[in-house]
Amino acid sequence: MTNLVNTLNNYLKQNIPNLTIENDLFSSSDTEGVISVHDPATKTTQEYIDGTSESQINISYTARFKNALTSREILTNILNLLDGLKLVDTQDGLRLKVKAVANVQFIGTDEKNNSFYTSSVNVTYNSL
């Protein structure tokens, strides 16, 4: 599933100038940017008689910036870009359909007064 997340993240980086996006954790306590975290459990939603199936996974995007407005704007841009998007993940050989499922939500601040916001998408995928 890492490639699936990387496919989405690469798409976002191509469409949002200067976006810093990492998987799972911020690389340092000073990093401003976004992390993507995928739900470790995949749910098969549909199995077909020919042996193919359709599955889903949720991916959350969390932003950390000193400026709360920047966090909200970047996550809103991410949701707008991904909602309804159809992509091909060539690394995993998958067709992806993305849907926004959680609007931008405030989480809190840290000891450096950075603001944290999160949002999430659902990805439905099947083999090419």
N, C-alpha and C positions, 0 to 999 in steps of 0.2 A: 503493500500500500504506500510505501514511501514515494515511489515514482508517481503515483496518482496525485499525491499532495504536491510533489515537485512540479508536475505538469500544471496544476492550478497556480502555484506560486510563480512559476516562470511567466505564465500568461499575465498575472498581476504586475510583475516587474516590468513587462513590456508596455503596459498600459498606464501605469502610475509612475511618473518621473521621480527618480531618486528614492524609491521605496526600498527600505531595508526590511527584509523578511527572512526569518530563520525558523527552523523546525524545533518544536518542543520547548526550548529555553532561550532566554536572552543570553548572548555570549558573554556579557559582563554586566555589572551593576550600573554602568553608565550608558549602556546602549539605549538609544531611542529608536523605536521602530515597531515592528509587528512580529509576533510568533504565530505559527499555525500548529495546531495540535489535533491529531485525528483520534477519534474514538477507537479504542483497541478492538472493539467487538463489531464484526460485520454481520449484517442481517440479510439472509437470503429472502427476498420478498416474493419471488416467482420462480418456479421451476417448470420447464416445458418438456413436452413428450420427446423432443429430439435430444434431450440431455443438456441443453443450454439453460442458463439461469440468469436472473437479474438480482443484483444485490445492492445494498445501500450502506453508506458510511456517513457519519457526521464529522464535520471539521469545524473547529472553532478558530477564530482569529482574535487575538488579544493585542491591543496597542498600548505602548507605554511612551508617553511624551510629557515633558514639563508643561506644555500648553494643552489643556484639556480639549480645546477646540480642534487642535490638530489631530488628536486621537479620534474624536468623533467624526471628523471629516474624512480621514483616511479609511476608517471602517465603513462609513457610508459609501464611499467610492468603491470599496471592495465588494460590498453587497450589491451595489448597482451593476458592477461589471460581471459578477458571477451569476446573479439571478437570471435563470432561463438560458444560461450558456450551455452549448453542446460542444464538446472537444473530443479529440482522440488522444489517448495516452499510448504513444507508440512503444514505450519501454515495457509496459505491462500488456499491451495488445487489448486495450479496453476502449469502449465508447463511454463517454461521461455525459451525464445530464445533471446540471447543478440547479439547486433551488435554495433561495434564502429562507431560513427557518427561524432565526432569532435576530431581532433588531439590535442596534447598538445599545449596550447596557453598561452603566457605570459599575465598576467593581470597587475601586477605592484609590488611595494614594499610598506611597511608600515613604520611608524616612527621608528621602531626598526630594519629596514633594512632587514626584512624578505622578501623573494621573493614569489609571488603568481602566480601559473599557474593553468589552468583548462583544462578539456577535458570532453567528454560526450559519453554516450552510449544510445542506444534505446533498450527497452525490449518489445518484443511481448509476450503476455501471453494469455492463455486460461485455462479453468477449466479442472481438471483431469477427 
